[in-house]
Amino acid sequence: MSVDLSPVYAVKAVPVEKIVANDYNPNIVAPPEMKLLELSIWEDGFTMPCVCYYDNETDRYILVDGYHRYSVLRSSKRIYQRENGLLPVVVIDKELSNRMASTIRHNRARGSHNIELMCHIVAELDKAGMSDQWIMKNIGMDKDELLRLKQISGLADLFSDKNFSIPNPIETPVPEE
């Protein structure tokens, strides 16, 4: 495949058993939408390939985008049987930080995010040495959103080793007249 061509021109049928989810996807789909996705795949077939990174060391494909389509193939007996356990996949070859950014770009174009997981991703990208400008550009954030997520994740880090409890209010005596 030419370097200039998009990955979609090289779709592969990969056994679902060779595919693993990434551990950083903050996208959440509610159960009714998952049922709709299952119906859509049943009625229309897979119309978009999943995006993966191929890990040579483990001989596994790590999902970058398409977790919910992957989940449907694994959980729907009728779709698994019809597809012979194969998932359409395109492969990208990027380092982890860039794969995380790709996941976010794919998700932000169509869904909502779990704030806690987004904070984790921002913290991981920050720890990996990615600049604020890189993060804003590559995962589509403005500076205010990035600042909020960094503040949230920074506060969580600051207090991660502390136990918290809400104190009982101190009753103040009412003066007698």
Buried (B, 14 or more C-beta within 10 A) or exposed (E): EEEEEEBEEEBBEBEBEBBBEBEBBBBEBEEEEBEEBBEBBEEEEBEEBBBBBBEEEEEBBBBBBBBBBBBBBBEBEEBBEBBEBBBBBBBBEEEBBBBBBBBBBBBBEEEEBEEEBBBBBBBBBBEEEBEBEBBBEBBBBEEEBBEBBBEBBBEEEEEEEEEEEEEEEEEEEEEEE
